[in-house]
Amino acid sequence: MDASEFSPWSITATNLPIHARNPIHTDDGGRAAGFPGALVAGVTVYAYLCHLPLASHGMSWVHHGGGEVRFKQPVFDHDLVEVSARISDGTTLIEAHTGSPQPRAVLQPTLDAGGAPSLRDGEDLSPVTITLDTPYGADYALPAGDDLDVCLSAGIVHPAVWPDLANHIMHEQLARGSWVHTRSIIRHHRAVAVGSAVTIVPRVIDRFFAHGERAVVDMHFMHGDEIVTSIEHEAIIDLSATP
């Protein structure tokens, strides 16, 4: 994927009430963690990053693309987020900026995610089955202000649904208090129709300390016997923890 394929785009960030289950996405919780207010969820910022490959490559990216996203600095409610692509050392990067030279989040996209890697050895978490419809459907990005209709027209689950569901696993089974999504490698193996049921199979493959306790979790998203998406998901699950 070449940076010239992507047109810059901007949007005013929206902190969605659905993410308030994590205290850091509330004003009180954000201040308690040392920020000036509520942080916009990383998956909302990821949805903004997705706008560029969705607009440029449409269903081909949804079917078998993906990429690695890293969240470097917080985005706050009502920030103007400017999304653009550039080349760095021969690699195309899609970046979200809020007025400073340093990006808030960076996506290294791919049009060919390849096959699903096996779950690595580790600690099994509980599988979760969910039906993919609002808020986990084609209209996922609409409440955050993005009305791009690629997924809506096709009746296909928006790609930002996958890391949001991964966050659900982190929140319900690992996080202690406020927590922060830091990084994901997301591989699409097949587009999924709205209304489908998927089972998330998660496994913790690493735990370490860096600005708190972190966990890295491999996840397979299964539709029947088929892996439709796979994710390596990292988060600081306890901001107060020290080694």
N, C-alpha and C positions, 0 to 999 in steps of 0.2 A: 504494500500500500504506500502510495506516494503522497507527500504533504500537499501537492498541487491538486489532488483530487478533492480536497475538503475546503468548503467555504466557511469563513469565520461566522460566528453566530453569538448572540448575547442574550441574557435573560436576567431578570431580577430574582434572586434566590428566595425560596419560600420554605420556611420551617414548618413541616406538616405535623398536625396534632397526632397523627397515628404513631409517630416516632417518640412521643413523650414517655412511653414505657421505659426508655432509657433516660435517667434523670439528666444526663448531659445535654439533652435536647430540650430542656426547660431552662428558663432564666436562672432560677434558684440553683439548679444542678450544675449549670455551666459556670456560675460564679463560684460555687463550692469547689469546683475543679480548677479554679484559677483563671477562668476566661471572663471577658466582660459581659457575657450573656449566653443565651442558648446557641449551641452549634447546630447548623443545618446537617442533617444526616448524610453520611458518606454516600449512601445509596442514592440519595437525591442528586448529589453532585455527580455521581456516576451516570445517572440518567441524563444529565446535561451533557456529559462527555459523549454519551451514546448518540446524541443528536447528529453528530457529524458523520460517522459511518452509516447510520441509518439513512440519512439524507443522500449520501453518495453511493452506497452499495445496496441499500434496501434488504430484501429477503436473503440475498446471498450471504450477507454478514450474519444474519439471524440464524441461518441454517447451519453454517459450518465455520463461522469466524469466532471472534472473541478477543482476548488480550489480557495484559497485566495492568492493573490499576494500582497506583500508590497515592495515598492521601498524606500530603506533606504539611499543610497548614489548615486551620479551620476556616470554613466559610460560615458567615453569620447571616441571620435573617435580614432580608432587604439589601444584601450586598449585590452590586451589579457584577455578574459573572460573565466574563468574556472567554469564549471557547474558540481555540484556533489550533492549527497544526503547523509543525515545523520539523525540519530535519536536524538531528543531532548525531554526529558520528555515523552517518549513513542510515540511521534509524528514524522512522516516522513516529513522532510523539504528538498526541492531542492533549492540550493543556487547558486548564481552567485558571484564569487570573481574576483578581479582584482589585486591580489598580496598582499592584506592585510588580517589580520584575520577576520575583520568584513565584512560580505557579503554586496554586493551592492543591491541585490534584493533577496527576499525569496518567494518561492511558497510552500504552504501547499496543496498538491494534494489530490484528492479523485477520486475513481472509480465509486462512486454512488452519484451524485449530488441531487438526489431526485426530487420531483415535483417542478414546478415553484411557487415561493411565489407570493402572490398578490402584486400589486403596493401599497405602503403605502400612507397614506394621505399626500398631499403636493401641490406643484405648478406645474401644467401641462406645459410642453414645447411642441413645435410643433413636431408632428410625421414626420418622414423622411422615404421615400421609396427609396431603392437602389438595383440595380442588382449586384449580387455577382460574379464578374469576375475580372480579373487583374485590379488594384493591390489587390482587395479583394477576391481572389480566392484560389485555391489549391497551387499556387506558391508564396504565400505571403512571405515566409521566404527566398526564393531564392536570392532576391537582397541584403539581409543582410548576405549572405554567407552560409546559411544552405541548403544543397541539399538533405536532407532526403526526400525520395519519398513516404512516407506513404499516404499523402493526394493527391499527384499528381497521384499516381497509381489508387486511388479510385475515382478521380474526385470530391473530397469532399473539402469544404471550410476549410482552415487552422484555427485552434482554436484561433490564435492570431488576426484574423480578427475582432472578436467580441469586444475586448477592443479598437482596433483602431477605429472602428465605434462609440463606446461610446465616444472616444476622439473627434471625429468629432462633435458630439452633444455639448460637452463641449466648443469646440473652436468656433463654429458658434453661440451658443445661450447663453453662460454664461461668457466666459473668457474675460478679459480686459487686453490687452497687453500680455506679457509673462506669461505663466502659467505652472503648474507642476502636472502631474498625480502622485498620491501618493499611491493609493490602489484600488483593485477591488476584489469582490467576483464574480466568474464566474461559472455559472451552465449550462452545456450542457444538453439539453433535447432530441435532435435528431440531427444527422448529416444532413448537407444541401448540396445538389449538386451544383456544380459550374453552374452559369447561372440563379439560382433561384432569385426571387425578394423577399426581406424581408422589412417589415416596422418596424422601431424602434419607440417604444412608450415610451417617457421619462417623468419622474416626479421628481422634486427636493423635497427631503424629509427632508433636513437639510442644514443649513448654519451656520458657526461659524468661529472664528478667531483663527489661530495657524500658526505663520510665514506667515501671509497673510490671505486673505479671502478664506475660503474653502466652497465647495458645495458637498453634497452627493446626487447622483441621482440614482433612481431605473429605470431600463430599461427592457422592454420586446422586444424581437426580434421575429416578427410574420411572419410566412409563411402561408398565408391565415389566417385561424382562429386558427392556432396552434402556441403555444409559443415554439420556437426551442432553444432559449438561453435566460437566464435572468442574469442580472448583477446589482450589487450594486457598483457604481463607484464614487470614491472620487478624487478631485483635488483641488489644490490651484489655484483659478481662477483669483486672483489679488495679485501678490507678493508685491505690494506697499501698500496695504490696511492695516489700523489699526482700532481697535474697537473704 
